[in-house]
């Protein structure tokens, strides 16, 4: 697998990592990759910032169906980019 493929995989799973929704071994692979990859580290930092801003700004929780619809759209966009 090329480095670009690794980066694409890491970027596609950043929110799972940030939300602690990965196995310990997958999370360790993410940490190892990000530690050696500046572009992925930058993306991780941006995503962490977005999550913190959203958490601070949003006190109400979106309905589950809306959350799933948004997640699907983000996933589609991420796979196209």
N, CA and C atoms as an extended XYZ file, in Angstrom:
243
Properties=species:S:1:pos:R:3:atomname:S:1:resname:S:1:resid:I:1 pbc="F F F"
N         0.854       -1.182        0.000 N   UNK     1
C         0.000        0.000        0.000 CA  UNK     1
C         0.891        1.234        0.000 C   UNK     1
N         0.587        2.194       -0.842 N   UNK     2
C         1.408        3.399       -0.915 CA  UNK     2
C         1.092        4.334        0.241 C   UNK     2
N         1.986        5.299        0.450 N   UNK     3
C         1.778        6.280        1.515 CA  UNK     3
C         0.483        7.047        1.295 C   UNK     3
N         0.203        7.378        0.031 N   UNK     4
C        -1.030        8.106       -0.276 CA  UNK     4
C        -2.255        7.311        0.135 C   UNK     4
N        -2.239        5.992       -0.112 N   UNK     5
C        -3.351        5.144        0.313 CA  UNK     5
C        -3.482        5.163        1.831 C   UNK     5
N        -2.339        5.109        2.529 N   UNK     6
C        -2.372        5.176        3.991 CA  UNK     6
C        -2.984        6.490        4.440 C   UNK     6
N        -2.581        7.579        3.812 N   UNK     7
C        -3.118        8.896        4.178 CA  UNK     7
C        -4.619        8.956        3.908 C   UNK     7
N        -5.037        8.448        2.762 N   UNK     8
C        -6.469        8.451        2.441 CA  UNK     8
C        -7.256        7.674        3.491 C   UNK     8
N        -6.713        6.542        3.910 N   UNK     9
C        -7.371        5.721        4.925 CA  UNK     9
C        -7.424        6.448        6.270 C   UNK     9
N        -6.327        7.083        6.632 N   UNK    10
C        -6.272        7.828        7.899 CA  UNK    10
C        -7.290        8.963        7.880 C   UNK    10
N        -7.298        9.744        6.809 N   UNK    11
C        -8.223       10.877        6.705 CA  UNK    11
C        -9.672       10.392        6.767 C   UNK    11
N        -9.951        9.276        6.123 N   UNK    12
C       -11.323        8.746        6.105 CA  UNK    12
C       -11.793        8.303        7.487 C   UNK    12
N       -10.857        8.022        8.398 N   UNK    13
C       -11.236        7.495        9.714 CA  UNK    13
C       -10.870        8.419       10.874 C   UNK    13
N       -10.574        9.682       10.580 N   UNK    14
C       -10.172       10.597       11.654 CA  UNK    14
C       -11.244       10.785       12.715 C   UNK    14
N       -12.489       10.925       12.304 N   UNK    15
C       -13.525       11.165       13.304 CA  UNK    15
C       -13.761        9.931       14.167 C   UNK    15
N       -13.615        8.756       13.589 N   UNK    16
C       -13.696        7.538       14.402 CA  UNK    16
C       -12.592        7.544       15.450 C   UNK    16
N       -11.422        7.974       15.043 N   UNK    17
C       -10.292        8.062       15.971 CA  UNK    17
C       -10.576        9.097       17.065 C   UNK    17
N       -11.018       10.270       16.654 N   UNK    18
C       -11.288       11.338       17.616 CA  UNK    18
C       -12.417       10.977       18.579 C   UNK    18
N       -13.355       10.171       18.115 N   UNK    19
C       -14.491        9.772       18.945 CA  UNK    19
C       -14.232        8.474       19.712 C   UNK    19
N       -12.995        7.985       19.648 N   UNK    20
C       -12.601        6.735       20.327 CA  UNK    20
C       -13.499        5.571       19.918 C   UNK    20
N       -13.758        5.487       18.624 N   UNK    21
C       -14.614        4.429       18.089 CA  UNK    21
C       -13.801        3.396       17.326 C   UNK    21
N       -12.529        3.236       17.684 N   UNK    22
C       -11.639        2.281       17.017 CA  UNK    22
C       -11.139        1.271       18.029 C   UNK    22
N       -10.701        0.154       17.494 N   UNK    23
C       -10.031       -0.808       18.361 CA  UNK    23
C        -8.705       -0.197       18.808 C   UNK    23
N        -8.148       -0.710       19.866 N   UNK    24
C        -6.865       -0.194       20.356 CA  UNK    24
C        -5.776       -0.319       19.301 C   UNK    24
N        -5.757       -1.433       18.577 N   UNK    25
C        -4.706       -1.624       17.564 CA  UNK    25
C        -4.877       -0.655       16.392 C   UNK    25
N        -6.126       -0.395       15.965 N   UNK    26
C        -6.351        0.577       14.894 CA  UNK    26
C        -5.970        1.980       15.352 C   UNK    26
N        -6.318        2.323       16.581 N   UNK    27
C        -5.973        3.643       17.116 CA  UNK    27
C        -4.456        3.803       17.202 C   UNK    27
N        -3.756        2.749       17.567 N   UNK    28
C        -2.292        2.812       17.642 CA  UNK    28
C        -1.688        3.017       16.252 C   UNK    28
N        -2.229        2.350       15.246 N   UNK    29
C        -1.750        2.553       13.870 CA  UNK    29
C        -1.995        3.990       13.426 C   UNK    29
N        -3.152        4.547       13.798 N   UNK    30
C        -3.441        5.944       13.459 CA  UNK    30
C        -2.422        6.866       14.122 C   UNK    30
N        -2.174        6.648       15.415 N   UNK    31
C        -1.203        7.491       16.137 CA  UNK    31
C         0.176        7.408       15.499 C   UNK    31
N         0.586        6.204       15.135 N   UNK    32
C         1.910        6.018       14.532 CA  UNK    32
C         1.995        6.727       13.181 C   UNK    32
N         0.947        6.614       12.380 N   UNK    33
C         0.962        7.266       11.066 CA  UNK    33
C         1.000        8.784       11.222 C   UNK    33
N         0.133        9.307       12.065 N   UNK    34
C         0.034       10.760       12.242 CA  UNK    34
C         1.332       11.322       12.827 C   UNK    34
N         2.001       10.553       13.655 N   UNK    35
C         3.264       11.014       14.246 CA  UNK    35
C         4.339       11.222       13.184 C   UNK    35
N         4.236       10.488       12.069 N   UNK    36
C         5.243       10.575       11.012 CA  UNK    36
C         4.764       11.299        9.759 C   UNK    36
N         3.540       11.800        9.759 N   UNK    37
C         2.962       12.380        8.540 CA  UNK    37
C         2.395       13.770        8.837 C   UNK    37
N         3.123       14.790        8.450 N   UNK    38
C         2.693       16.166        8.731 CA  UNK    38
C         1.333       16.521        8.144 C   UNK    38
N         1.035       16.146        6.880 N   UNK    39
C        -0.296       16.491        6.341 CA  UNK    39
C        -1.445       15.857        7.131 C   UNK    39
N        -1.272       14.604        7.544 N   UNK    40
C        -2.332       13.955        8.320 CA  UNK    40
C        -2.425       14.555        9.728 C   UNK    40
N        -1.295       14.931       10.300 N   UNK    41
C        -1.310       15.592       11.604 CA  UNK    41
C        -2.053       16.918       11.521 C   UNK    41
N        -1.820       17.663       10.447 N   UNK    42
C        -2.524       18.938       10.261 CA  UNK    42
C        -4.025       18.712       10.130 C   UNK    42
N        -4.411       17.701        9.368 N   UNK    43
C        -5.839       17.385        9.204 CA  UNK    43
C        -6.455       16.975       10.532 C   UNK    43
N        -5.732       16.183       11.300 N   UNK    44
C        -6.207       15.772       12.618 CA  UNK    44
C        -6.414       16.988       13.511 C   UNK    44
N        -5.477       17.913       13.485 N   UNK    45
C        -5.582       19.122       14.308 CA  UNK    45
C        -6.792       19.956       13.919 C   UNK    45
N        -7.040       20.071       12.612 N   UNK    46
C        -8.206       20.825       12.137 CA  UNK    46
C        -9.492       20.154       12.606 C   UNK    46
N        -9.558       18.837       12.448 N   UNK    47
C       -10.766       18.113       12.856 CA  UNK    47
C       -10.994       18.210       14.361 C   UNK    47
N        -9.922       18.153       15.149 N   UNK    48
C       -10.054       18.313       16.598 CA  UNK    48
C       -10.604       19.690       16.941 C   UNK    48
N       -10.104       20.711       16.268 N   UNK    49
C       -10.567       22.077       16.506 CA  UNK    49
C       -12.047       22.209       16.158 C   UNK    49
N       -12.447       21.667       15.017 N   UNK    50
C       -13.854       21.723       14.608 CA  UNK    50
C       -14.735       21.045       15.658 C   UNK    50
N       -14.330       19.877       16.114 N   UNK    51
C       -15.115       19.160       17.132 CA  UNK    51
C       -15.228       19.976       18.423 C   UNK    51
N       -14.125       20.607       18.839 N   UNK    52
C       -14.179       21.424       20.058 CA  UNK    52
C       -15.100       22.622       19.888 C   UNK    52
N       -15.012       23.284       18.742 N   UNK    53
C       -15.882       24.437       18.489 CA  UNK    53
C       -17.345       24.021       18.448 C   UNK    53
N       -17.619       22.920       17.805 N   UNK    54
C       -19.003       22.438       17.748 CA  UNK    54
C       -19.514       22.064       19.125 C   UNK    54
N       -18.684       21.386       19.886 N   UNK    55
C       -19.083       20.980       21.239 CA  UNK    55
C       -19.389       22.209       22.094 C   UNK    55
N       -18.565       23.241       21.960 N   UNK    56
C       -18.741       24.443       22.757 CA  UNK    56
C       -19.952       25.252       22.288 C   UNK    56
N       -20.211       25.247       20.988 N   UNK    57
C       -21.265       26.082       20.422 CA  UNK    57
C       -22.638       25.426       20.439 C   UNK    57
N       -22.661       24.129       20.427 N   UNK    58
C       -23.937       23.415       20.305 CA  UNK    58
C       -24.293       22.760       21.627 C   UNK    58
N       -25.367       23.226       22.196 N   UNK    59
C       -25.807       22.619       23.447 CA  UNK    59
C       -26.913       21.607       23.226 C   UNK    59
N       -27.598       21.697       22.091 N   UNK    60
C       -28.652       20.748       21.776 CA  UNK    60
C       -28.081       19.655       20.886 C   UNK    60
N       -28.622       18.463       21.024 N   UNK    61
C       -28.174       17.353       20.200 CA  UNK    61
C       -29.123       17.184       19.024 C   UNK    61
N       -28.537       16.989       17.840 N   UNK    62
C       -29.340       16.785       16.637 CA  UNK    62
C       -30.049       15.435       16.714 C   UNK    62
N       -31.219       15.345       16.085 N   UNK    63
C       -31.907       14.048       16.033 CA  UNK    63
C       -31.015       13.012       15.337 C   UNK    63
N       -31.154       11.771       15.728 N   UNK    64
C       -30.302       10.699       15.203 CA  UNK    64
C       -30.351       10.619       13.679 C   UNK    64
N       -31.545       10.750       13.089 N   UNK    65
C       -31.647       10.639       11.631 CA  UNK    65
C       -30.876       11.755       10.929 C   UNK    65
N       -30.845       12.939       11.504 N   UNK    66
C       -30.091       14.054       10.927 CA  UNK    66
C       -28.595       13.804       11.053 C   UNK    66
N       -28.175       13.318       12.193 N   UNK    67
C       -26.763       13.023       12.416 CA  UNK    67
C       -26.278       11.988       11.404 C   UNK    67
N       -27.075       10.946       11.184 N   UNK    68
C       -26.700        9.904       10.222 CA  UNK    68
C       -26.653       10.444        8.790 C   UNK    68
N       -27.595       11.312        8.460 N   UNK    69
C       -27.622       11.902        7.114 CA  UNK    69
C       -26.376       12.767        6.899 C   UNK    69
N       -26.016       13.553        7.878 N   UNK    70
C       -24.821       14.401        7.772 CA  UNK    70
C       -23.573       13.534        7.676 C   UNK    70
N       -23.495       12.510        8.496 N   UNK    71
C       -22.336       11.612        8.478 CA  UNK    71
C       -22.199       10.969        7.096 C   UNK    71
N       -23.306       10.543        6.507 N   UNK    72
C       -23.283        9.933        5.179 CA  UNK    72
C       -22.772       10.925        4.135 C   UNK    72
N       -23.247       12.156        4.195 N   UNK    73
C       -22.813       13.167        3.236 CA  UNK    73
C       -21.316       13.468        3.389 C   UNK    73
N       -20.841       13.563        4.615 N   UNK    74
C       -19.415       13.806        4.840 CA  UNK    74
C       -18.603       12.641        4.323 C   UNK    74
N       -19.060       11.423        4.556 N   UNK    75
C       -18.361       10.248        4.061 CA  UNK    75
C       -18.285       10.239        2.540 C   UNK    75
N       -19.394       10.600        1.886 N   UNK    76
C       -19.406       10.663        0.418 CA  UNK    76
C       -18.415       11.711       -0.072 C   UNK    76
N       -18.407       12.886        0.547 N   UNK    77
C       -17.477       13.930        0.154 CA  UNK    77
C       -16.034       13.519        0.371 C   UNK    77
N       -15.776       12.872        1.475 N   UNK    78
C       -14.412       12.435        1.781 CA  UNK    78
C       -13.933       11.401        0.775 C   UNK    78
N       -14.817       10.536        0.328 N   UNK    79
C       -14.407        9.497       -0.616 CA  UNK    79
C       -14.225       10.068       -2.026 C   UNK    79
N       -14.838       11.199       -2.312 N   UNK    80
C       -14.708       11.830       -3.631 CA  UNK    80
C       -13.435       12.669       -3.716 C   UNK    80
N       -12.973       13.183       -2.565 N   UNK    81
C       -11.839       14.109       -2.557 CA  UNK    81
C       -10.581       13.422       -2.515 C   UNK    81
